[in-house]
Structure formats: C-alpha cells, structure tokens
Amino acid sequence: MTHLAQSNSVDGVVQLLSDYGSEGMVAAIETLMNEAMKLELAEALMTRTAELVWSM
C-alpha cells in the first residue's frame, strides 16, 4: 500500500510538471517534501513502537 501511495505521489508530481512546466515546480517540490516527511514520521513511529514493545 505504501508503494502505491508513493507511486501516486510521484505520478502527481510528474503530472504537475507536465501540465504547468516550471510554474508547477513549487507545488511539485512541496508534494515531494510532504511525502518525505510522512515517510520519516512513519519510520520514527514504527521505531518508537518497536522500542516500547521490546522494553515490556
């Protein structure tokens, strides 16, 4: 599911750049940054959850 969501995000970025050219660059970078932050947060939460489970 994560891979599909990432693929949709990348497709969206490509579509923005295709439709708007350099004018879509800000929105494209914003989308990529948001997706990167979501991935980092998910990784941090999974790590923290694992730490809590193993400490019990």
Contacts in CASP RR format, 6 or more apart in sequence:
PFRMAT RR
TARGET T0000
AUTHOR 0000-0000-0000
METHOD contacts of the structure
MODEL  1
MTHLAQSNSVDGVVQLLSDYGSEGMVAAIETLMNEAMKLELAEALMTRTA
ELVWSM
2 42 0 8 1.000
6 35 0 8 1.000
6 39 0 8 1.000
9 31 0 8 1.000
9 32 0 8 1.000
9 35 0 8 1.000
12 31 0 8 1.000
13 28 0 8 1.000
13 31 0 8 1.000
13 32 0 8 1.000
16 24 0 8 1.000
16 27 0 8 1.000
16 28 0 8 1.000
16 31 0 8 1.000
17 24 0 8 1.000
17 25 0 8 1.000
17 28 0 8 1.000
20 27 0 8 1.000
END
